[in-house]
Amino acid sequence: KFTRAGFSSLMLPLLEDWTMARRSYENLFSLDSLLLYSTVCGTGLDTIPLAGDTDERALGALLLDLAALAVKLNKPLTARLVPIPGVSAGASTQFQFEYFANARAFGIQADARMKLFEM
C-alpha cells in the first residue's frame, strides 16, 4: 500500500488552458461550477482571473468553501486566484505573458456566500 502524496487527478488551470479560457467568454461555466468541478479535480481553483474590486470577505468565503471541500474529501485543494486591478467582472484580461491565455474575469457573488448562514 502506498501513501497518497501530491496531486493526481483532473486539472483545470483556466489561464493556462487556451480552450477553457476561450470557453469562459461563452459563459459555459461560472466560479461556482469551477468550485464544483474541483471536487473531482486534483488542484482546486487554479489560475482563476478575478475582478480587481473583489471584496476580501467574499474572497474569504470562497476560500472557506474550498477548504470545506478539501476537508470533506480528504484531499489537498489549492487556490491560485488572480485578482486583476482595473478589470471588472465579465471583462477580458489583457495578459502579455506567453504562459497565460486571456479569459473573462469572474466576480464573486458576495451577498449569496456571506448571507447564507447569517443569523
C-alpha positions as CSV (number, residue, x, y, z in Angstrom):
1,K,0.0,0.0,0.0
2,F,1.3,3.4,-1.0
3,T,0.8,6.6,0.9
4,R,-1.1,9.2,-1.2
5,A,1.0,12.3,-1.9
6,G,0.7,15.3,-4.2
7,F,-1.8,15.8,-7.0
8,S,-3.0,13.1,-9.3
9,S,-6.4,13.9,-10.9
10,L,-8.1,16.2,-13.4
11,M,-6.5,19.7,-13.6
12,L,-8.4,22.7,-14.8
13,P,-6.0,25.7,-14.8
14,L,-8.2,28.3,-16.5
15,L,-5.5,30.8,-17.5
16,E,-3.1,28.0,-18.6
17,D,-5.7,26.2,-20.8
18,W,-6.4,28.0,-24.0
19,T,-9.7,26.1,-24.6
20,M,-11.0,26.8,-21.2
21,A,-10.1,30.4,-21.4
22,R,-11.9,30.7,-24.7
23,R,-14.9,29.0,-23.3
24,S,-15.0,31.5,-20.4
25,Y,-16.3,34.1,-22.8
26,E,-19.2,31.8,-23.8
27,N,-20.4,31.7,-20.2
28,L,-20.3,27.9,-20.2
29,F,-19.2,27.8,-16.6
30,S,-19.2,30.0,-13.5
31,L,-17.0,30.4,-10.5
32,D,-19.4,28.2,-8.6
33,S,-19.3,25.5,-11.3
34,L,-15.5,25.6,-11.2
35,L,-15.7,25.1,-7.4
36,L,-18.0,22.1,-8.0
37,Y,-15.6,20.7,-10.6
38,S,-12.8,21.0,-8.0
39,T,-14.4,18.0,-6.2
40,V,-13.1,15.7,-8.9
41,C,-10.1,17.9,-9.6
42,G,-6.5,17.5,-8.4
43,T,-5.8,21.1,-7.8
44,G,-8.9,23.1,-6.7
45,L,-9.5,26.6,-8.1
46,D,-6.5,27.0,-10.4
47,T,-5.4,30.3,-12.1
48,I,-8.9,31.8,-12.0
49,P,-8.9,35.5,-13.0
50,L,-11.0,37.6,-10.6
51,A,-12.3,41.2,-10.9
52,G,-10.0,43.7,-9.3
53,D,-12.6,45.0,-7.0
54,T,-13.3,41.6,-5.4
55,D,-14.4,42.0,-1.8
56,E,-12.0,40.4,0.7
57,R,-14.8,39.0,2.7
58,A,-16.3,37.4,-0.3
59,L,-12.9,36.0,-1.3
60,G,-12.5,34.6,2.3
61,A,-15.9,33.0,2.0
62,L,-14.9,31.3,-1.3
63,L,-11.7,30.1,0.3
64,L,-13.7,28.6,3.2
65,D,-15.9,26.8,0.7
66,L,-12.8,25.3,-0.9
67,A,-11.3,24.4,2.4
68,A,-14.5,22.7,3.5
69,L,-14.4,20.6,0.3
70,A,-10.8,19.7,0.9
71,V,-11.5,18.6,4.5
72,K,-14.6,16.6,3.5
73,L,-12.9,14.9,0.5
74,N,-9.6,14.4,2.5
75,K,-7.5,15.7,-0.4
76,P,-5.4,18.8,-1.0
77,L,-7.2,21.6,-2.9
78,T,-5.3,24.8,-3.7
79,A,-6.5,28.2,-4.8
80,R,-4.5,30.2,-7.3
81,L,-6.8,33.1,-7.7
82,V,-5.7,36.1,-9.6
83,P,-7.4,39.4,-8.7
84,I,-6.6,41.8,-11.6
85,P,-6.7,45.6,-10.7
86,G,-8.8,47.6,-13.0
87,V,-10.6,44.7,-14.5
88,S,-14.3,44.3,-13.8
89,A,-16.3,41.0,-13.6
90,G,-17.1,39.8,-17.1
91,A,-14.3,41.9,-18.7
92,S,-11.4,40.3,-20.5
93,T,-7.9,40.0,-19.1
94,Q,-5.1,41.5,-21.1
95,F,-2.1,39.4,-20.2
96,Q,1.1,39.8,-22.2
97,F,2.5,36.6,-20.8
98,E,3.1,33.6,-23.0
99,Y,2.0,31.1,-20.4
100,F,-1.4,32.7,-19.7
101,A,-4.3,32.8,-22.1
102,N,-6.7,35.8,-21.8
103,A,-10.0,34.9,-20.3
104,R,-13.1,36.5,-18.8
105,A,-12.6,37.8,-15.2
106,F,-15.0,36.3,-12.6
107,G,-16.8,38.1,-9.9
108,I,-17.7,36.5,-6.5
109,Q,-21.3,36.7,-5.6
110,A,-20.6,38.2,-2.2
111,D,-24.2,38.5,-0.9
112,A,-25.1,34.9,-1.6
113,R,-21.9,33.5,0.0
114,M,-22.0,35.7,3.1
115,K,-25.7,35.7,3.9
116,L,-26.4,32.0,3.5
117,F,-25.6,31.3,7.2
118,E,-26.4,34.7,8.6
119,M,-28.4,34.6,11.8
